[in-house]
Amino acid sequence: MKKLPRKARSRMGKPDRVSAHEDRRRPRFSRELSVLYEDDAVVVLDKPAGLLAVPIDNLQMAFNGESNAHHRYVAFAKKADDEGYGEVASLFRAAARAEEIHASNHSAVIRKLGAEPKATIEAPAVASTRENLQVAISGETYERDQMYPAFISEAKASKNSEAIRTFTYALKTEAEHARLYSEALKNLDKLRGKSRTYYVCGVCGALAAAVSIPGVAELNQP
């Protein structure tokens, strides 16, 4: 660890400890670490060599978001079926499976960091299929343009390759979801009738329409 400026060293007292249950202004980590120095701008931690000190908040937030998206899209798929939009129901159902895969990927990284994934599942607000598509586009666009780019940047700064990977898988898929939902909304009046086959990668959650890919799950039925 680099030496601290003389002024910083002189202000050190007895090291205290920081954990997930203490001051929320500090970053939360998967295990306790001694705090060597802290002021309004800097927290210096005594990190053992080889330990990945990665803030876990982003992973927990992503896990919660993907878990809720899964439940929301399942509900949206049922509504689309009820209104006769078979292709839109298939798209929502496939996206729900993709979000479930993303949640599983995030939870695996969280557990490797010594914590337990936590999600607060909220009851989905289901409206018309047109309105549900608008809600879905808004959510996917936020994740594509703001949430996941920020999470990836922080994961890179922490040099956590597994967090980078799981966030990148989700980012690429959410971008595709936003595109597919936008197309569905634009052509909604033409999408009544039978369902459509989608294939979902069991590793990264990527979607493919009407293309058979080894190792992916076919999802086009309730």
C-alpha positions in Angstrom: 0.0 0.0 0.0 1.3 3.4 -0.9 2.5 5.6 2.0 0.1 8.3 3.1 1.0 12.0 3.3 2.5 13.0 6.6 -0.6 15.0 7.5 -2.8 12.0 6.9 -0.6 9.7 8.9 -0.5 12.1 11.9 -4.3 12.0 12.0 -4.6 8.3 12.3 -5.9 6.9 15.5 -6.7 3.3 16.5 -8.0 1.5 13.4 -11.8 0.9 13.5 -13.7 -1.6 11.3 -16.2 -1.2 8.6 -18.8 -3.7 7.6 -22.1 -3.9 5.7 -24.0 -2.9 8.8 -22.2 0.3 9.6 -22.0 3.9 8.3 -23.8 3.9 4.9 -21.7 6.8 3.7 -18.8 4.3 3.4 -18.6 1.7 0.7 -20.0 -1.7 1.7 -17.9 -4.8 1.3 -18.4 -8.5 1.7 -16.2 -8.8 4.8 -14.9 -6.5 7.5 -11.9 -4.4 6.8 -9.9 -2.1 9.1 -10.1 1.6 8.4 -6.7 3.2 8.6 -7.7 6.7 7.8 -10.9 8.5 6.9 -11.9 12.1 6.2 -14.7 13.7 4.2 -13.2 12.7 0.9 -11.1 9.6 1.5 -11.4 6.2 3.2 -8.2 4.2 3.5 -8.7 0.4 4.2 -6.2 -2.1 5.3 -6.9 -4.7 2.6 -5.0 -8.1 2.7 -3.1 -8.9 -0.4 -5.2 -10.8 -2.9 -8.5 -9.9 -1.4 -10.9 -8.3 -3.9 -12.4 -5.3 -2.1 -15.5 -4.7 -4.2 -18.5 -2.6 -3.1 -21.4 -5.0 -3.2 -24.2 -2.4 -3.4 -24.3 -2.4 -7.2 -24.6 -6.2 -7.4 -27.4 -6.2 -4.9 -29.2 -3.4 -6.7 -28.8 -5.2 -10.0 -30.0 -8.5 -8.5 -33.1 -6.7 -7.1 -33.8 -5.0 -10.4 -33.5 -8.1 -12.5 -35.6 -10.2 -10.0 -38.4 -7.6 -10.2 -38.1 -7.4 -14.0 -38.6 -11.1 -14.2 -41.9 -11.0 -12.3 -43.0 -7.9 -14.1 -42.5 -9.4 -17.5 -44.3 -12.6 -16.6 -47.3 -10.5 -15.6 -47.0 -8.4 -18.8 -46.9 -11.6 -20.9 -50.2 -12.8 -19.3 -51.8 -9.5 -20.1 -50.6 -9.6 -23.7 -52.1 -13.1 -24.0 -55.4 -11.8 -22.6 -55.5 -9.0 -25.1 -54.6 -11.3 -28.0 -51.1 -10.1 -28.7 -49.4 -13.5 -29.0 -46.1 -12.2 -30.3 -45.8 -9.6 -27.6 -46.6 -12.2 -25.0 -43.8 -14.4 -26.4 -41.3 -11.5 -26.2 -42.2 -10.6 -22.6 -41.9 -14.3 -21.7 -38.5 -14.6 -23.3 -37.3 -11.4 -21.7 -38.6 -12.6 -18.3 -36.3 -15.7 -18.7 -33.4 -13.5 -19.7 -33.8 -11.3 -16.6 -34.0 -14.5 -14.4 -30.6 -15.6 -15.9 -29.1 -12.1 -15.2 -30.4 -12.3 -11.6 -28.8 -15.8 -11.2 -25.5 -14.5 -12.6 -25.5 -11.5 -10.2 -26.4 -13.7 -7.3 -23.4 -16.1 -8.0 -21.0 -13.1 -7.9 -22.6 -11.8 -4.7 -22.2 -15.2 -3.0 -18.5 -15.5 -4.1 -18.0 -12.2 -2.3 -19.3 -13.7 0.9 -22.8 -12.1 1.0 -26.3 -13.3 0.3 -28.4 -11.8 -2.6 -31.4 -9.9 -1.5 -34.5 -8.8 -3.5 -37.7 -7.1 -2.5 -40.3 -8.3 -5.0 -42.9 -5.7 -5.6 -46.4 -6.5 -7.1 -46.2 -5.5 -10.8 -48.4 -2.7 -11.9 -50.1 -4.1 -15.0 -51.9 -1.9 -17.5 -52.7 -2.3 -21.2 -50.1 -4.1 -23.4 -49.3 -0.8 -25.1 -48.6 0.9 -21.7 -46.7 -2.1 -20.5 -44.4 -1.9 -23.5 -43.8 1.8 -22.7 -42.9 0.9 -19.1 -40.6 -1.9 -20.3 -38.8 0.4 -22.8 -38.2 3.0 -20.1 -36.7 0.5 -17.7 -34.5 -1.2 -20.3 -33.3 2.2 -21.6 -32.3 3.3 -18.1 -30.3 0.1 -17.5 -28.7 0.4 -21.0 -27.7 4.0 -20.8 -27.2 4.7 -17.1 -27.2 1.9 -14.6 -25.1 -0.8 -16.2 -22.5 1.5 -17.7 -21.9 3.0 -14.3 -21.8 -0.4 -12.6 -19.3 -1.7 -15.2 -17.1 1.4 -14.7 -17.0 0.8 -11.0 -16.3 -2.9 -11.4 -13.4 -2.1 -13.7 -12.0 0.3 -11.1 -12.2 -2.5 -8.6 -10.7 -5.0 -11.1 -13.4 -7.5 -10.5 -13.6 -9.5 -13.7 -16.7 -11.5 -12.6 -18.7 -8.4 -11.8 -17.6 -6.9 -15.1 -18.8 -10.0 -16.9 -22.2 -10.3 -15.3 -22.9 -6.6 -15.7 -21.8 -6.7 -19.4 -24.0 -9.7 -20.2 -26.9 -7.8 -18.7 -26.1 -4.5 -20.5 -25.9 -6.1 -23.9 -29.2 -8.0 -23.4 -31.0 -5.0 -22.0 -30.0 -3.0 -25.1 -31.6 -5.7 -27.3 -34.7 -5.8 -25.1 -35.1 -2.0 -25.6 -34.9 -2.4 -29.3 -37.3 -5.3 -29.5 -39.8 -3.6 -27.2 -39.6 -0.4 -29.3 -40.3 -2.4 -32.5 -43.2 -4.2 -30.8 -44.8 -0.9 -29.7 -44.4 0.6 -33.2 -46.0 -2.4 -34.8 -48.4 -3.4 -32.1 -51.5 -3.5 -34.2 -49.9 -6.1 -36.4 -48.9 -8.4 -33.6 -52.2 -10.0 -32.7 -52.6 -13.7 -33.1 -50.3 -16.6 -32.6 -47.1 -16.7 -30.5 -43.5 -16.5 -31.8 -40.5 -18.5 -31.0 -37.6 -16.9 -29.1 -34.4 -18.5 -28.0 -32.6 -17.4 -24.8 -29.0 -18.1 -24.0 -28.7 -19.8 -20.6 -25.3 -18.2 -20.0 -25.8 -14.5 -20.8 -29.5 -14.2 -21.4 -29.2 -13.0 -25.0 -32.3 -13.3 -27.2 -32.6 -14.6 -30.7 -35.8 -14.8 -32.7 -36.6 -17.9 -34.6 -33.0 -19.1 -34.7 -31.9 -22.4 -33.2 -28.8 -22.0 -31.1 -27.3 -25.0 -29.2 -27.5 -24.6 -25.4 -30.4 -22.1 -25.4 -33.9 -22.5 -24.2 -36.9 -22.2 -26.5 -39.6 -20.0 -25.0 -42.8 -19.3 -26.9 -45.5 -20.9 -24.8 -47.1 -19.8 -21.5 
